[in-house]
Amino acid sequence: MRGLKGKVAAVTGAGSGIGQAAAKRLAEEGCKVAVIDWKTTAADDTLAQIRQAGGEGIALTADVGKEDEVAPAFRRVIEAFGRLDVLVSNAGVFYASRDGRVDELSKPVWDEIVGSNLTGMYLACKHGVAAIRSTAKTGAVVITGSPTGMLGVTPASIAYSSSKAGVHGMARVMAADYALEGIRVNVVVPGFTLSPLVRELVADPKVYEWNVKNIPMRRGAEPEEIAGAVAFLASDDSSFMTGSFVVVDGGLTAV
Ligand SMILES: NC(=O)c1ccc[n+]([C@@H]2O[C@H](COP(=O)([O-])OP(=O)(O)OC[C@H]3O[C@@H](n4cnc5c(N)ncnc54)[C@H](O)[C@@H]3O)[C@@H](O)[C@H]2O)c1
């Protein structure tokens, strides 16, 4: 893809699943990658895979929901590479058994999920965009959204769906706010994606079938299939796109 070679990218939630695949793909495209995750060993593992493939990067531990961890992480990126061009704000949690219907959902669980998925996206964007503006000046932000932010497709997931709808709104306003400065902001919307945790949850073939029954392609995505869209949105190949939602869902939201 055009325009990624030599760029510096930071990816949150890069220790697993979609974030890991995106970090590896951006490294493959020639970016230096800051692998950010709240699990140190997971971040280290992704960095090891990047290095093994001949790429370059650093691993940083930070909970995106905590400003006193996010701000220093982006400072470290600038110290290590002198600039930031691309932010992939992707970290998020999905607690299928703890999220719930609105009358049953406890405030601590709401706070925990919204804390990572919405406040965490805000904090990563706050410090990531500031890092881009103060160094590279122009760049690209890719935010991981969800069909649940658009449609009521996942029952009893009030906190998760609300956090994703919030992220979609945040991305639209960010796109408008930074368009004239040359910072593009787009959303990748993965459908049912077989990240390690999801793969475990649907290990029973009956559960897998239930999950894919409304997907025209009748399967889940591999994280690498989402990473391709992330790399495209980070690259100059999407130079006229901002505030766009790129849905990668095997047709789920088309029917
Ligand atoms: N898998 C799917 O079906 C699916 C569908 C739509 C959207 N998404 C979104 O994609 C993103 C990635 O999900 P995934 O499926 O790859 O999950 P995953 O669990 O495989 O990866 C998420 C990573 O984010 C990290 N993380 C979580 N909260 C964090 C925090 N507060 N601070 C720092 N790191 C944190 C985790 O440690 C993990 O490494 C999430 O935003 C999720 O909501 C996933």
The ligand as an SDF file (V2000), in Angstrom:
LIG
                    3D

 44 48  0  0  0  0  0  0  0  0999 V2000
  -13.7490   -9.9940   17.6110 N   0  0  0  0  0  0  0  0  0  0  0  0
  -14.8600   -9.4690   17.1580 C   0  0  0  0  0  0  0  0  0  0  0  0
  -15.7940  -10.1820   16.7370 O   0  0  0  0  0  0  0  0  0  0  0  0
  -15.0390   -7.9530   17.1240 C   0  0  0  0  0  0  0  0  0  0  0  0
  -16.0960   -7.4230   16.3820 C   0  0  0  0  0  0  0  0  0  0  0  0
  -16.2600   -6.0420   16.3240 C   0  0  0  0  0  0  0  0  0  0  0  0
  -15.3660   -5.2230   16.9900 C   0  0  0  0  0  0  0  0  0  0  0  0
  -14.3450   -5.7570   17.7080 N   0  0  0  0  0  0  0  0  0  0  0  0
  -13.4410   -4.8260   18.3700 C   0  0  0  0  0  0  0  0  0  0  0  0
  -12.1320   -5.0690   17.9260 O   0  0  0  0  0  0  0  0  0  0  0  0
  -11.1990   -4.6350   18.9140 C   0  0  0  0  0  0  0  0  0  0  0  0
  -10.1890   -5.7430   19.1610 C   0  0  0  0  0  0  0  0  0  0  0  0
  -10.8940   -6.8830   19.6330 O   0  0  0  0  0  0  0  0  0  0  0  0
  -10.3640   -8.3720   19.4320 P   0  0  0  0  0  0  0  0  0  0  0  0
  -11.5170   -9.1670   18.9790 O   0  0  0  0  0  0  0  0  0  0  0  0
   -9.1140   -8.3750   18.6480 O   0  0  0  0  0  0  0  0  0  0  0  0
  -10.1170   -8.7720   20.9570 O   0  0  0  0  0  0  0  0  0  0  0  0
   -8.8530   -9.3700   21.7280 P   0  0  0  0  0  0  0  0  0  0  0  0
   -9.3260   -9.6210   23.1060 O   0  0  0  0  0  0  0  0  0  0  0  0
   -8.2620  -10.5010   20.9420 O   0  0  0  0  0  0  0  0  0  0  0  0
   -7.8090   -8.1690   21.7000 O   0  0  0  0  0  0  0  0  0  0  0  0
   -8.0070   -7.0080   22.4560 C   0  0  0  0  0  0  0  0  0  0  0  0
   -6.6640   -6.5580   23.0070 C   0  0  0  0  0  0  0  0  0  0  0  0
   -6.8710   -5.3050   23.6680 O   0  0  0  0  0  0  0  0  0  0  0  0
   -6.2360   -5.3580   24.9420 C   0  0  0  0  0  0  0  0  0  0  0  0
   -6.9690   -4.4430   25.8280 N   0  0  0  0  0  0  0  0  0  0  0  0
   -8.2520   -4.5430   26.2430 C   0  0  0  0  0  0  0  0  0  0  0  0
   -8.5530   -3.5210   27.0320 N   0  0  0  0  0  0  0  0  0  0  0  0
   -7.4370   -2.7630   27.1430 C   0  0  0  0  0  0  0  0  0  0  0  0
   -7.1200   -1.5820   27.8390 C   0  0  0  0  0  0  0  0  0  0  0  0
   -8.0200   -0.9660   28.6280 N   0  0  0  0  0  0  0  0  0  0  0  0
   -5.8900   -1.0400   27.6920 N   0  0  0  0  0  0  0  0  0  0  0  0
   -4.9770   -1.6480   26.9010 C   0  0  0  0  0  0  0  0  0  0  0  0
   -5.1890   -2.7890   26.2450 N   0  0  0  0  0  0  0  0  0  0  0  0
   -6.4260   -3.3360   26.3620 C   0  0  0  0  0  0  0  0  0  0  0  0
   -6.3110   -6.8190   25.3740 C   0  0  0  0  0  0  0  0  0  0  0  0
   -5.3050   -7.1400   26.3220 O   0  0  0  0  0  0  0  0  0  0  0  0
   -6.0970   -7.5340   24.0450 C   0  0  0  0  0  0  0  0  0  0  0  0
   -4.7260   -7.7780   23.7970 O   0  0  0  0  0  0  0  0  0  0  0  0
  -12.0330   -4.2440   20.1330 C   0  0  0  0  0  0  0  0  0  0  0  0
  -12.2050   -2.8400   20.1420 O   0  0  0  0  0  0  0  0  0  0  0  0
  -13.3520   -4.9480   19.8800 C   0  0  0  0  0  0  0  0  0  0  0  0
  -14.4100   -4.3130   20.5120 O   0  0  0  0  0  0  0  0  0  0  0  0
  -14.1340   -7.1110   17.7840 C   0  0  0  0  0  0  0  0  0  0  0  0
  1  2  1  0
  2  3  2  0
  2  4  1  0
  4  5  1  0
  4 44  2  0
  5  6  2  0
  6  7  1  0
  7  8  2  0
  8  9  1  0
  8 44  1  0
  9 10  1  0
  9 42  1  0
 10 11  1  0
 11 12  1  0
 11 40  1  0
 12 13  1  0
 13 14  1  0
 14 15  2  0
 14 16  1  0
 14 17  1  0
 17 18  1  0
 18 19  2  0
 18 20  1  0
 18 21  1  0
 21 22  1  0
 22 23  1  0
 23 24  1  0
 23 38  1  0
 24 25  1  0
 25 26  1  0
 25 36  1  0
 26 27  1  0
 26 35  1  0
 27 28  2  0
 28 29  1  0
 29 30  1  0
 29 35  2  0
 30 31  1  0
 30 32  2  0
 32 33  1  0
 33 34  2  0
 34 35  1  0
 36 37  1  0
 36 38  1  0
 38 39  1  0
 40 41  1  0
 40 42  1  0
 42 43  1  0
M  CHG  2   8   1  16  -1
M  END
$$$$
